[in-house]
């Protein structure tokens, strides 16, 4: 059983450590998350999502590779970022501030599979790149999540 009761856990693969110490630097893993913001909640969702990656970084769980956040024509949002390792990704479940962030995200958007993207069958889809205040556009900071 996953130690975290957070509803995102079924979507998240278990770290495969097999008793071997996994180096956070040598084994980064990229994740792709698809969100469908709830009706009339997109602005608030984007505000919280803007703080997500910096919060993970504050706890040393992601690499310095900048995340990419994209909006599909349907309004779905795709977040792509690199965990330092599978172990680091699992560690995130034990950090209350991160769990709180995930709970807020899930209250504002549904998590979906990649195959739900309307662009999945297009060889060259056009997507809108989103950025946040710490990445160059206007949104809230991670301080809003750490109450």
C-alpha positions as CSV (number, residue, x, y, z in Angstrom):
1,X,0.0,0.0,0.0
2,X,1.3,3.4,-0.9
3,X,2.1,5.4,2.3
4,X,0.3,8.4,1.0
5,X,-3.5,8.5,1.0
6,X,-3.3,11.3,-1.6
7,X,-5.5,10.4,-4.6
8,X,-2.6,11.1,-7.1
9,X,-0.8,7.9,-5.8
10,X,-2.6,5.5,-8.2
11,X,-1.2,7.6,-11.1
12,X,2.3,7.5,-9.8
13,X,4.7,4.5,-10.3
14,X,6.4,3.1,-7.3
15,X,10.1,3.6,-7.2
16,X,12.0,0.5,-8.0
17,X,15.0,0.5,-5.7
18,X,15.5,-3.3,-5.3
19,X,17.7,-2.6,-2.3
20,X,20.1,-0.6,-4.5
21,X,20.9,3.0,-3.6
22,X,19.7,5.1,-6.5
23,X,21.8,8.2,-7.2
24,X,19.6,11.3,-7.5
25,X,22.0,12.8,-10.0
26,X,22.6,9.9,-12.3
27,X,19.0,8.6,-12.6
28,X,16.7,11.4,-13.5
29,X,13.2,10.5,-14.8
30,X,10.9,12.7,-16.8
31,X,7.2,12.8,-16.0
32,X,4.3,14.1,-18.1
33,X,1.2,15.2,-16.3
34,X,-2.1,16.1,-18.0
35,X,-4.6,18.3,-16.2
36,X,-8.1,19.3,-17.3
37,X,-8.9,22.4,-15.3
38,X,-12.5,22.5,-13.9
39,X,-14.9,24.9,-15.4
40,X,-14.3,28.5,-14.2
41,X,-11.2,27.3,-12.2
42,X,-8.4,27.7,-14.8
43,X,-7.0,30.9,-13.5
44,X,-6.8,29.6,-9.9
45,X,-5.4,26.3,-11.2
46,X,-2.7,28.0,-13.1
47,X,-1.8,30.1,-10.1
48,X,-1.3,26.9,-8.0
49,X,0.4,25.1,-10.8
50,X,2.9,28.0,-11.1
51,X,4.1,27.2,-7.6
52,X,4.3,23.4,-8.1
53,X,7.7,23.0,-9.7
54,X,9.5,25.6,-7.6
55,X,8.1,23.8,-4.5
56,X,9.5,20.5,-5.7
57,X,12.8,22.3,-6.4
58,X,12.9,23.8,-2.9
59,X,12.8,20.3,-1.5
60,X,15.6,19.1,-3.9
61,X,13.3,16.6,-5.7
62,X,13.7,17.9,-9.3
63,X,16.6,18.6,-11.5
64,X,17.5,22.1,-12.8
65,X,16.1,21.3,-16.2
66,X,13.3,23.8,-16.6
67,X,9.8,22.4,-16.7
68,X,7.7,22.8,-19.8
69,X,4.0,23.7,-19.4
70,X,1.7,23.6,-22.4
71,X,-1.9,24.4,-23.1
72,X,-3.8,22.3,-25.6
73,X,-6.6,23.7,-27.8
74,X,-9.1,21.9,-25.6
75,X,-7.8,23.8,-22.5
76,X,-6.0,20.8,-21.1
77,X,-2.6,21.6,-19.5
78,X,0.4,19.4,-19.9
79,X,3.3,19.8,-17.4
80,X,6.6,18.1,-18.2
81,X,9.4,18.1,-15.7
82,X,12.3,15.9,-14.5
83,X,12.5,14.3,-11.1
84,X,16.0,13.8,-9.7
85,X,15.1,10.0,-9.5
86,X,12.2,7.7,-9.0
87,X,13.1,7.7,-5.3
88,X,12.9,11.5,-5.1
89,X,9.4,11.3,-6.8
90,X,8.3,8.9,-4.1
91,X,9.8,11.1,-1.3
92,X,7.5,13.9,-2.4
93,X,4.5,12.0,-0.9
94,X,6.0,12.4,2.5
95,X,6.4,16.2,2.4
96,X,3.3,17.9,3.7
97,X,3.7,21.1,1.7
98,X,3.9,19.1,-1.5
99,X,0.9,17.0,-0.6
100,X,-1.0,20.2,0.1
101,X,-0.1,21.6,-3.3
102,X,-1.3,18.4,-5.0
103,X,-4.5,18.5,-3.1
104,X,-5.1,22.0,-4.2
105,X,-4.3,21.1,-7.8
106,X,-6.7,18.2,-7.7
107,X,-9.5,20.4,-6.3
108,X,-9.1,22.6,-9.4
109,X,-8.4,20.1,-12.2
110,X,-8.8,16.5,-13.1
111,X,-5.8,14.3,-13.8
112,X,-6.0,12.6,-17.1
113,X,-4.0,10.1,-19.1
114,X,-1.9,11.1,-22.2
115,X,-4.3,9.2,-24.5
116,X,-7.1,11.7,-23.5
117,X,-5.3,14.5,-25.3
118,X,-7.1,15.5,-28.5
119,X,-3.7,16.0,-30.1
120,X,-2.4,12.5,-29.4
121,X,-3.0,11.3,-32.9
122,X,-1.5,14.4,-34.6
123,X,2.2,14.2,-35.7
124,X,2.8,17.9,-35.3
125,X,0.3,19.5,-32.9
126,X,0.5,23.2,-32.0
127,X,0.4,24.0,-28.3
128,X,0.5,27.2,-26.3
129,X,3.5,27.4,-24.0
130,X,2.7,28.7,-20.6
131,X,5.1,30.4,-18.2
132,X,4.9,31.7,-14.7
133,X,6.2,34.7,-12.7
134,X,9.5,32.9,-11.8
135,X,9.7,31.8,-15.5
136,X,8.7,35.1,-17.1
137,X,5.0,35.7,-16.9
138,X,2.5,36.8,-14.2
139,X,1.3,34.3,-11.7
140,X,1.6,33.7,-7.9
141,X,4.8,32.6,-6.1
142,X,5.3,29.4,-4.2
143,X,4.9,31.3,-1.0
144,X,1.1,31.1,-1.4
145,X,1.3,27.4,-0.9
146,X,3.3,27.4,2.3
147,X,0.8,28.5,4.9
